[in-house]
């Protein structure tokens, strides 16, 4: 093999290796899915509490007028 062929072959092998490794993603387990669901629930609850606080402040300002 000449030098160019070896370089091409090396590039192909490395490309295949990188593509193969990037395709191997770890699957989520039930605990991770539950944790994400809990994070979403807490975030939504926080948003609702913040909106409620804003409504209370607005009502307080209107009552003071």
C-alpha positions in Angstrom: 0.0 0.0 0.0 1.2 3.4 -0.7 1.1 6.3 1.8 -2.1 7.9 0.4 -4.0 4.6 0.6 -2.9 4.1 4.3 -4.1 7.6 5.1 -7.4 7.1 3.4 -7.9 3.8 5.1 -7.0 5.3 8.5 -9.5 8.2 7.9 -12.3 5.7 7.0 -11.6 3.5 10.1 -11.5 6.5 12.4 -14.7 7.9 10.9 -16.5 4.6 11.3 -15.3 4.4 14.9 -16.4 7.9 15.7 -19.8 7.3 14.1 -20.2 4.0 15.9 -19.4 5.5 19.3 -21.6 8.5 18.9 -24.5 6.3 18.0 -24.2 4.4 21.3 -26.3 6.5 23.6 -27.2 5.4 27.0 -30.9 4.7 27.4 -32.8 6.5 30.1 -33.8 4.4 33.0 -37.0 4.7 35.0 -35.4 6.8 37.7 -34.1 9.3 35.2 -37.5 9.6 33.5 -39.1 10.0 36.9 -36.6 12.7 37.8 -37.3 14.6 34.6 -41.1 14.3 35.2 -40.6 15.6 38.8 -38.5 18.5 37.5 -41.2 19.5 35.0 -43.9 19.3 37.7 -41.9 21.5 40.1 -41.2 24.0 37.3 -44.9 24.2 36.4 -45.9 24.6 40.0 -43.4 27.4 40.4 -44.7 29.2 37.4 -48.3 28.9 38.8 -47.2 30.2 42.2 -45.4 33.1 40.6 -48.6 34.0 38.6 -50.7 33.8 41.7 -48.3 36.1 43.5 -48.5 38.6 40.7 -52.4 38.5 40.9 -52.3 39.0 44.6 -50.0 42.0 44.2 -52.3 43.5 41.5 -55.3 42.9 43.7 -53.5 44.6 46.6 -52.7 47.6 44.5 -56.3 47.9 43.3 -57.6 47.6 46.9 -55.3 50.5 48.0 -56.7 52.9 45.4 
